[in-house]
């Protein structure tokens, strides 16, 4: 949002009040809060949720006599974007949105700007592209949405880096040398930068570079789903992989054994940590790059999708001075992020929190984080021994992988420490038999584990969506899965909704339910954008402790937990689908067998 004078801020506020978007009481309340924080009034109104950024921008455009445009769900073609260089667009927060034909047969470029009142910027942009402009006002979020569309055509960007004759010669030289002399500004470096930039802007969690017999396949995992984004010529494979190895400090002449490394890049205006895994395959070497974007992750339990019973059980478990809190799920299900959220929840200056991770994915202030390094003998087991000599209150172990680490974690929990860790199991109930299988004594396990979390990630619907009534099959599935949880009468709605943590739940007896569906676009494939967690949180009660001592199966533990009020991941997902957060199909894709 552009800087505004007090007079203009007041004009905007007066207009919003006259439109009944705001009330005078809201304004006065936030005015006091803004003054105490020394923040602009309009900023405080947005942060409080009283109005949206779009409301403010629309009102500001109106009082400035400048046309307003909402760009949040607009897709601009690459041809139009090419009319204004990306660096200029980013500097002035101004984006081209189309060509307008005038009555005299001439055309004018329509440009949306954050600060459309900046006459000097408008004049500069007009001179830059050598044509007159039609200026619109747009929000910062809207302008950024269009900026993110630059270089959306990845194949074109990469091809431009490697297809000219001169660049082909440079690439051949790099392939032949396969050595650190690869130039920073070489075509291979630019191609790699373009791929990384695209991945960051697309919110990808992983990049897969996969050699085939005749070409190099590039895929990205976006919102948990792998998508092919382009194919590259086979001949650039050695140079591209050598470049990645050099940046990761790996051996470029080693092609027979897997190698792991890491490096940090700046892409799309963000610092991103990259974890590199290279493995030999039939047609060359496969590279998987894990992207860890520290700036876009929230560690608030509510924002991650915890609600109602699950949230209450977690907070009950972490308030205990000792014991174990365990998260479970497959790779990439958000287990580590859940642990960070738990640490964030309890972190304060009065307790010593020490973590042991491989890798340290997110750096947190006020937390002592240790990176596992097996090459020098710093394993989870050895590191955990040293941690216990550092007088910790809370210990976070990135993963329990073996019997030794499991035993040490249990001993730590028994001796007055609160221990957070993860395991790879299919459900919360499966964690306990897994630890028993590792050789932990049942009576020790029963007395140390406080809470177990099972989780998956589902794709979240984008803001632009449409609603429709459920089909007969969907209605039946909803009633079979969560019919026992939904309110039976209208008088029960408020109580049940509060208990489960979801607003205005429908009645169990309805003949159909309102479900949301996303609108497919270039920026929101399948209508999805981002991910949300579906969870099951199991409190280890006395009854469950008895089952642990008896070494019962995970199915029996699951039945007991459900009887005590635990929601399964599938049930939690169905409740989120009724809230318009995701779809039933998406929940069934990741949690169909979770009861």
C-alpha positions in Angstrom: 0.0 0.0 0.0 1.3 3.4 -1.0 2.2 6.0 1.6 -0.7 8.3 2.2 -1.2 11.6 3.9 -3.5 11.8 6.9 -6.0 13.7 4.8 -6.1 11.0 2.1 -6.4 8.3 4.8 -9.3 10.1 6.3 -11.0 10.4 2.9 -10.6 6.7 2.4 -12.1 5.9 5.8 -15.0 8.3 5.3 -15.8 6.6 2.0 -15.7 3.1 3.5 -18.0 4.2 6.3 -20.5 5.8 3.9 -20.5 2.4 2.0 -21.1 0.5 5.2 -17.9 -1.4 4.7 -16.7 0.0 8.0 -18.4 1.4 11.1 -17.3 4.6 13.0 -16.8 2.5 16.1 -14.4 0.1 14.3 -12.4 3.1 13.0 -12.1 4.7 16.4 -11.1 1.5 18.1 -8.4 0.8 15.5 -7.2 4.5 15.5 -6.3 4.1 19.2 -4.5 0.8 18.5 -2.6 2.3 15.5 -1.5 5.3 17.5 -0.1 3.0 20.3 1.8 1.0 17.7 2.9 4.0 15.6 1.4 2.3 12.5 -0.8 3.9 9.8 -4.5 3.7 10.5 -5.3 1.9 7.2 -2.6 -0.7 7.9 -4.1 -1.3 11.3 -7.6 -1.7 9.8 -6.3 -4.4 7.4 -4.4 -6.3 10.0 -7.4 -6.3 12.3 -9.5 -7.8 9.6 -12.0 -4.9 9.6 -11.4 -4.4 5.9 -9.4 -6.1 3.1 -6.5 -4.7 1.2 -8.7 -4.6 -1.9 -11.4 -2.6 0.0 -8.7 0.0 0.8 -7.3 0.1 -2.7 -10.7 0.4 -4.3 -11.6 3.3 -2.0 -8.3 5.0 -2.5 -8.7 4.8 -6.3 -12.2 6.3 -6.0 -11.0 9.3 -3.9 -8.1 9.8 -6.3 -10.3 9.6 -9.4 -8.2 6.7 -10.8 -9.9 3.5 -12.2 -9.4 0.5 -10.0 -8.7 -3.1 -11.1 -8.6 -6.3 -9.0 -5.7 -8.5 -10.3 -5.9 -11.3 -7.7 -7.4 -13.8 -10.1 -6.2 -12.4 -13.4 -3.9 -14.2 -15.9 -1.8 -12.0 -18.2 -0.3 -13.4 -21.4 3.5 -13.5 -21.8 3.1 -11.3 -24.9 1.6 -8.5 -22.8 4.1 -9.0 -19.9 6.9 -8.7 -22.4 5.8 -5.1 -23.1 7.3 -4.0 -19.8 10.6 -5.4 -18.5 10.4 -7.4 -15.4 13.0 -5.4 -13.5 11.2 -2.1 -14.2 7.9 -3.6 -13.3 9.3 -4.8 -9.9 11.0 -1.5 -9.2 7.9 0.6 -9.8 5.3 -2.1 -8.7 3.6 -1.6 -12.1 2.4 -4.3 -14.4 1.0 -4.3 -17.9 -2.5 -5.8 -18.1 -3.5 -5.3 -21.8 -3.7 -3.1 -24.8 -6.6 -0.7 -25.1 -7.9 0.5 -28.5 -9.0 4.1 -28.7 -11.5 5.7 -31.1 -8.8 7.2 -33.3 -7.4 3.8 -34.1 -4.4 4.2 -31.8 -3.6 1.8 -28.9 -2.7 2.6 -25.3 -1.1 0.2 -22.9 -3.1 -0.4 -19.7 -0.8 -0.5 -16.7 -1.8 -1.3 -13.1 0.2 0.4 -10.4 0.4 0.3 -6.6 1.0 4.0 -6.5 -0.9 5.3 -9.4 -0.7 8.9 -8.1 3.1 8.9 -8.8 3.2 11.1 -11.9 7.0 10.8 -12.3 6.8 7.0 -12.3 4.0 7.1 -14.9 6.0 9.5 -17.2 9.1 7.3 -16.8 7.2 4.1 -17.8 5.6 5.9 -20.8 9.0 7.0 -22.0 10.5 3.6 -21.4 8.1 1.7 -23.7 7.6 4.7 -26.1 3.8 4.8 -25.9 1.0 6.4 -23.9 -0.4 4.6 -20.8 -3.8 4.1 -19.3 -3.1 3.9 -15.6 -5.1 1.8 -13.1 -4.7 1.4 -9.4 -4.3 -2.1 -7.9 -3.4 -3.6 -4.5 0.1 -4.8 -3.6 -1.2 -8.4 -3.6 -2.7 -8.0 -7.0 0.4 -6.5 -8.6 2.6 -9.2 -7.0 0.2 -11.8 -8.4 1.0 -10.5 -11.9 4.7 -10.1 -11.2 4.7 -13.8 -10.4 3.5 -14.6 -13.9 6.7 -13.3 -15.5 8.8 -16.2 -16.9 5.9 -18.5 -16.3 6.8 -20.1 -19.7 9.8 -22.0 -18.3 10.6 -23.9 -21.4 11.0 -20.6 -23.3 13.2 -19.2 -20.7 15.5 -22.2 -20.4 15.7 -22.7 -24.2 16.7 -19.1 -24.6 19.6 -19.8 -22.3 21.0 -22.8 -24.1 20.0 -22.8 -27.8 22.1 -20.2 -29.5 25.2 -21.3 -31.4 27.6 -19.5 -29.0 25.9 -21.0 -26.0 25.9 -24.4 -27.5 29.7 -24.1 -27.8 30.0 -23.0 -24.2 27.8 -25.9 -23.1 30.0 -28.4 -24.9 33.1 -26.9 -23.3 31.5 -27.3 -19.9 30.6 -30.9 -20.6 34.1 -31.6 -21.7 35.7 -29.9 -18.7 33.1 -30.9 -16.1 35.2 -28.9 -13.6 34.8 -25.9 -11.3 35.7 -23.6 -14.2 32.0 -23.5 -15.2 31.3 -19.9 -15.5 28.7 -18.1 -13.3 27.2 -16.4 -16.4 27.3 -19.5 -18.6 24.2 -20.8 -20.3 24.0 -23.8 -18.0 24.1 -21.5 -15.0 21.4 -19.3 -16.4 19.3 -22.4 -17.3 19.6 -23.7 -13.7 18.7 -20.3 -12.3 15.6 -20.1 -14.5 14.5 -23.5 -13.3 15.0 -22.6 -9.6 13.2 -19.2 -10.1 10.3 -21.0 -11.7 10.1 -23.6 -8.9 10.2 -20.9 -6.1 7.5 -18.8 -7.8 5.4 -21.9 -8.3 5.6 -22.8 -4.6 7.3 -26.1 -5.5 8.6 -28.3 -2.7 10.9 -30.4 -4.9 12.5 -30.4 -8.3 13.2 -33.7 -10.1 15.8 -33.8 -12.8 15.4 -37.2 -14.4 17.5 -38.5 -17.4 15.9 -40.7 -20.0 17.5 -42.4 -23.0 16.9 -39.4 -25.3 16.2 -36.4 -23.1 16.3 -34.8 -19.7 12.9 -34.6 -17.9 12.3 -31.8 -15.4 9.4 -32.2 -12.9 8.3 -30.1 -10.0 6.2 -31.2 -7.0 3.7 -28.4 -6.5 1.2 -28.7 -3.7 2.2 -32.3 -3.2 1.7 -33.4 -6.8 4.5 -34.0 -9.3 4.0 -32.2 -12.6 6.2 -32.3 -15.7 7.3 -28.8 -16.6 9.7 -29.3 -19.5 12.1 -31.5 -21.3 15.7 -30.6 -22.1 18.2 -31.9 -24.7 20.1 -34.9 -23.4 23.4 -33.4 -24.3 23.3 -30.7 -21.6 22.8 -33.3 -18.8 26.5 -33.6 -17.8 27.0 -29.9 -17.6 23.8 -29.2 -15.7 24.5 -31.9 -13.1 28.1 -30.9 -12.8 26.9 -27.3 -12.1 24.6 -28.6 -9.3 27.5 -30.7 -7.8 29.8 -27.7 -7.8 27.3 -25.5 -6.0 26.7 -28.4 -3.5 30.4 -29.1 -2.9 30.1 -32.6 -4.2 32.5 -34.7 -6.3 31.9 -33.9 -9.9 33.8 -37.0 -11.1 31.8 -39.4 -9.0 29.0 -41.0 -10.9 28.7 -44.5 -9.3 27.4 -43.8 -5.8 24.7 -41.5 -4.4 25.7 -38.1 -3.0 23.9 -35.6 -0.8 24.7 -31.9 -0.5 23.1 -28.4 0.0 23.5 -24.8 -0.9 21.5 -21.6 -0.6 20.2 -19.4 -3.5 18.3 -16.1 -3.8 15.4 -16.6 -6.1 12.2 -14.6 -6.6 13.3 -12.3 -3.9 13.7 -15.0 -1.3 16.5 -16.8 0.4 15.9 -20.5 -0.3 17.9 -23.5 1.1 18.3 -26.3 -1.3 18.9 -30.0 -0.3 20.5 -32.0 -3.1 20.2 -35.8 -3.5 22.0 -37.3 -6.5 21.6 -41.0 -7.4 23.0 -43.0 -10.4 20.2 -44.4 -12.6 20.2 -46.4 -15.8 20.4 -43.4 -18.1 22.7 -41.1 -16.1 22.2 -39.4 -12.7 18.9 -38.4 -11.2 18.8 -35.2 -9.1 16.2 -34.3 -6.5 16.3 -30.8 -5.1 14.3 -30.1 -2.0 13.4 -26.4 -1.6 13.1 -25.0 1.9 11.5 -21.5 1.8 11.8 -20.0 5.3 9.8 -16.9 4.6 6.5 -18.5 3.6 5.9 -20.9 6.5 3.6 -20.3 9.4 4.3 -22.0 12.7 0.9 -21.2 14.2 -1.1 -24.4 15.0 -4.5 -22.8 14.0 -3.1 -21.7 10.6 -1.7 -25.1 9.9 -5.2 -26.6 10.2 -5.4 -27.9 13.8 -8.8 -27.2 15.3 -11.2 -28.2 18.0 -10.5 -31.5 19.8 -7.2 -32.0 18.1 -5.9 -28.6 19.1 -7.0 -29.0 22.7 -5.3 -32.5 23.0 -2.1 -31.1 21.6 -2.0 -28.2 24.0 -2.8 -30.5 26.9 0.1 -32.7 25.9 2.7 -30.0 25.5 1.8 -28.4 28.9 3.1 -31.5 30.7 6.7 -31.0 32.0 7.9 -34.4 30.6 6.9 -37.2 28.3 6.9 -37.6 24.5 5.0 -35.9 21.7 5.3 -37.8 18.5 4.2 -37.0 14.9 3.8 -39.6 12.2 3.3 -39.7 8.5 5.1 -40.3 5.2 7.9 -38.2 3.8 6.7 -34.7 3.0 3.6 -34.8 5.2 4.6 -31.8 7.3 5.8 -33.6 10.4 8.8 -31.4 11.0 6.6 -28.3 10.5 4.3 -29.6 13.2 7.2 -30.0 15.6 8.4 -26.4 14.9 4.9 -25.2 15.6 4.9 -27.0 18.9 8.2 -25.5 19.8 6.9 -22.0 18.8 3.9 -22.6 21.0 5.9 -23.3 24.2 9.0 -21.2 23.5 9.9 -18.6 26.1 13.0 -17.3 27.9 12.5 -19.5 31.0 13.1 -22.8 29.2 16.1 -24.3 27.3 15.0 -25.9 24.0 17.6 -28.0 22.1 17.0 -29.6 18.8 18.8 -32.3 16.8 17.9 -32.3 13.1 18.9 -33.7 9.8 18.8 -31.1 8.2 18.0 -28.0 10.2 15.1 -26.9 8.0 14.2 -23.6 9.7 16.3 -21.5 12.0 14.4 -20.3 15.1 15.5 -17.6 17.5 15.7 -18.7 21.1 16.3 -22.3 20.2 19.6 -24.2 20.2 19.6 -26.2 16.9 22.2 -28.9 16.1 22.8 -30.3 12.6 23.4 -34.1 12.4 26.7 -34.9 10.7 27.3 -38.7 10.4 30.7 -38.1 8.7 32.2 -36.8 12.0 30.2 -39.2 14.2 27.4 -36.8 15.1 24.4 -39.1 14.7 20.9 -38.8 16.3 22.0 -41.2 19.0 25.4 -39.6 19.9 23.9 -36.1 19.6 21.0 -37.0 21.9 23.5 -38.2 24.5 25.3 -34.8 24.4 22.1 -32.9 24.5 21.1 -34.4 27.8 24.3 -33.0 29.3 23.2 -29.4 28.3 20.4 -29.1 30.9 17.5 -28.9 28.4 13.9 -28.6 29.3 12.7 -29.6 25.9 14.4 -31.8 23.4 13.4 -32.1 19.7 14.8 -35.1 17.8 14.2 -34.8 14.1 13.5 -38.5 13.6 13.6 -41.7 15.6 15.2 -44.1 13.1 16.6 -46.9 15.2 16.5 -48.7 18.5 19.3 -46.7 20.1 17.7 -43.3 19.4 14.3 -44.6 20.5 15.8 -45.9 23.8 17.6 -42.6 24.4 14.4 -40.6 23.7 12.4 -42.7 26.1 15.1 -42.3 28.8 15.1 -38.6 28.3 11.3 -38.5 28.7 11.6 -40.6 31.9 14.1 -38.3 33.4 12.1 -35.1 33.3 12.4 -33.8 29.7 9.7 -33.1 27.2 10.7 -34.8 24.0 9.4 -34.0 20.5 10.1 -36.4 17.6 8.8 -38.0 14.4 8.4 -41.5 13.0 7.4 -42.9 9.6 4.1 -44.7 10.2 0.7 -44.7 8.5 -1.4 -43.5 11.4 -1.1 -42.2 15.0 -2.1 -45.6 16.4 0.7 -47.2 14.4 3.4 -45.2 16.2 3.1 -47.3 19.4 3.5 -50.8 17.9 6.4 -49.4 15.8 8.2 -48.3 19.0 7.5 -51.7 20.5 9.0 -53.3 17.5 12.1 -51.3 18.0 12.6 -53.0 21.3 11.1 -50.4 23.7 9.7 -52.0 26.8 5.8 -51.7 26.9 5.7 -50.3 30.4 8.2 -47.7 29.6 6.4 -46.7 26.4 3.0 -46.5 28.3 4.4 -44.2 30.9 6.3 -41.8 28.6 4.2 -41.1 25.5 1.7 -38.2 26.0 0.3 -37.4 22.6 0.6 -38.9 19.1 -0.2 -37.0 15.9 -0.9 -38.6 12.6 -1.0 -36.3 9.6 -1.2 -35.8 5.8 -1.3 -32.8 3.6 -4.1 -32.0 1.2 -4.2 -29.3 -1.5 -6.0 -26.2 -0.4 -8.6 -24.6 -2.8 -7.6 -21.3 -4.2 -9.6 -18.1 -3.3 -11.5 -18.3 -6.6 -14.0 -21.1 -6.2 -17.6 -22.1 -6.9 -20.0 -24.1 -4.8 -22.4 -26.9 -5.7 -24.6 -29.4 -3.9 -23.1 -32.8 -3.2 -24.0 -35.7 -5.4 -25.9 -38.7 -4.0 -22.7 -40.6 -3.7 -20.9 -37.7 -2.0 -23.7 -37.3 0.4 -23.6 -40.9 1.3 -19.9 -40.8 1.8 -20.2 -37.7 4.1 -22.8 -39.3 6.2 -21.0 -42.6 6.6 -17.7 -40.8 7.5 -18.8 -37.9 9.7 -22.5 -38.4 10.1 -22.0 -39.3 13.8 -20.1 -36.2 14.4 -22.4 -33.6 12.8 -25.1 -31.8 14.7 -28.5 -33.6 14.9 -30.6 -30.5 15.3 -30.2 -26.8 14.7 -30.0 -26.3 18.4 -26.8 -28.5 18.4 -25.0 -26.6 15.7 -23.2 -24.0 17.8 -22.1 -26.5 20.5 -20.9 -29.2 18.0 -19.2 -26.6 15.8 -17.3 -25.2 18.8 -16.3 -28.8 19.9 -15.0 -29.8 16.5 -13.4 -26.3 15.7 -15.3 -25.7 12.5 -17.9 -23.0 11.8 -21.6 -23.5 11.1 -21.5 -27.2 10.5 -24.5 -28.7 8.5 -27.0 -31.2 10.0 -26.2 -34.9 9.8 -29.7 -35.6 8.2 -29.4 -33.2 5.2 -30.2 -34.6 1.8 -27.3 -32.7 0.3 -24.3 -30.6 1.4 -22.7 -27.5 0.0 -19.2 -28.3 -1.4 -16.6 -26.0 -3.0 -14.7 -26.6 -6.2 -11.7 -24.7 -7.5 -11.3 -23.0 -10.9 -8.4 -24.3 -12.9 -5.9 -21.7 -14.1 -2.2 -21.3 -14.9 -1.5 -20.1 -11.4 -3.9 -22.5 -9.7 -3.7 -25.9 -11.4 -6.9 -27.9 -10.7 -8.2 -24.9 -8.7 -5.7 -25.5 -5.8 -3.1 -23.2 -4.2 -1.2 -24.2 -1.2 -1.8 -27.1 1.2 -3.5 -27.7 4.5 -3.0 -30.5 7.0 -5.5 -33.2 8.0 -4.8 -34.6 11.4 -5.6 -37.2 14.0 -4.4 -36.5 17.5 -4.4 -39.3 20.0 -4.2 -38.7 23.7 -2.5 -41.7 25.5 -5.2 -42.4 28.1 -5.1 -45.0 30.8 -7.1 -47.4 28.6 -4.6 -47.0 25.8 -1.7 -47.4 28.2 -3.3 -50.8 29.1 -3.4 -51.8 25.5 0.3 -50.9 25.0 1.3 -53.1 28.0 -0.7 -55.9 26.4 1.2 -55.3 23.1 -2.1 -55.1 21.1 -2.4 -54.2 17.4 -2.6 -50.7 16.0 -6.2 -51.4 14.9 -7.2 -52.1 18.5 -5.5 -48.9 19.7 -7.2 -47.0 16.9 -10.6 -48.2 17.9 -10.0 -47.3 21.5 -8.8 -43.8 20.6 -11.9 -43.2 18.4 -14.1 -44.4 21.2 -12.5 -41.7 23.4 -13.2 -39.0 20.8 -10.3 -38.9 18.4 -11.1 -37.7 14.9 -9.4 -39.7 12.1 -7.5 -37.9 9.4 -10.3 -38.7 6.9 -12.9 -37.3 9.2 -10.9 -34.1 9.7 -10.5 -33.9 6.0 -14.2 -34.2 5.4 -14.9 -31.5 7.9 -12.4 -29.3 6.0 -14.2 -30.1 2.8 -17.5 -28.9 4.3 -15.7 -25.7 5.2 -14.6 -25.1 1.6 -10.9 -25.6 2.4 -10.4 -28.6 0.1 -12.4 -31.2 -1.8 -13.7 -34.7 -0.9 -11.7 -36.1 -3.8 -8.5 -34.6 -2.5 -9.1 -36.0 1.0 -9.9 -39.4 -0.4 -6.7 -39.2 -2.5 -4.4 -38.9 0.6 -6.5 -40.4 3.4 -8.9 -42.9 1.8 -7.9 -45.7 4.1 -7.8 -43.7 7.4 -11.2 -44.8 8.6 
